[in-house]
Structures are given as C-alpha cells and as structure tokens.
Amino acid sequence: MPPEEENELLRSQLKESEEQARRAAQAGLDLLKQQDELQERLEEQRVEMTNALEVFTCFKLCKNK
C-alpha cells in the first residue's frame, strides 16, 4: 500500500475513533442527566409519601379520640 493511501486510511480510522469517543461521552452525559432527573423525582415522591403518611396518621389518631 502506498504511503499516501496508508496515511489516508489512518486518518479515516482516527476520525472514526474520535467520533465514537464523542458519541460515548455524549451518551454518558445523557445518562448522568437522566439519573439526576430520576433522583429528583424519587425525592419528590418520598416527600409526597411522607406527607400523606403524616396526614393519615393524624387522621387515625384524631378519629380514635
């Protein structure tokens, strides 16, 4: 293989590797964002359930008086 063709092939392979690395990095960032959103939803639901449990407990205690 002539050196020019070999250089072109190597450049092409390098470009493809860089693109794969960029896509992998973006996928990682997307997963981190999704994890943050899920963590936020989980915390919101935990607060809602705690509040509902407090209301239920208070209702039950008041009913028994």
N, C-alpha and C positions, 0 to 999 in steps of 0.2 A: 504494500500500500504506500503510495507516495506521501511524503511528509505533509503536504497541504491537506490531503484527504484525512489523514490521521488527526491533524490539528482540528479540522472542522468537526470530525466525529467526537473528539474530546470536548470541544466547546459545546456541542449539542448535548452530550451526556451531562456536562457540568450544569448547563442551563436547566435540564430536566430535573437534576438532583436539587438545585436551588428552588425550583418551583414546587417540588414535593415537600421540601422543608418548610416553605412558606405556607403551603396548604395545611401541613401538620400543625404548625404554630397557630394558624387561624382556628383550626378545629379545637386545639387546646384552649384558646381564649374563649371560644364559644361555649365549651363545656364548663369553664370556670364561671362564666356569666350565668349559665343555666343553673349551676349549683347554688350560686348566690341567690337567685330568684326563688329556687325551691326552699332554701334555708329561710328566706324571709316569709314565704307562705306558711311554712311549718311554724314559725314563731307566732304569726298572726293567728293561726288555728289553735295553738297552745293557749294563747291569751283568751280567745273566744271560749274554749272549753273550760278554762279555769273560771271565767266569769259565769258561765252557765252553771257550773257546779256550785259556785257560791250562792247563786240565786236559788237553785234547787234546795240546797242545804238550809238556807234561810227560810224558804217556804215551808219545808218539812218541820223545822223547829217551831216556827210560828203556828203551824197547824196543830201541833201537839200540845200547845199551851192551853 
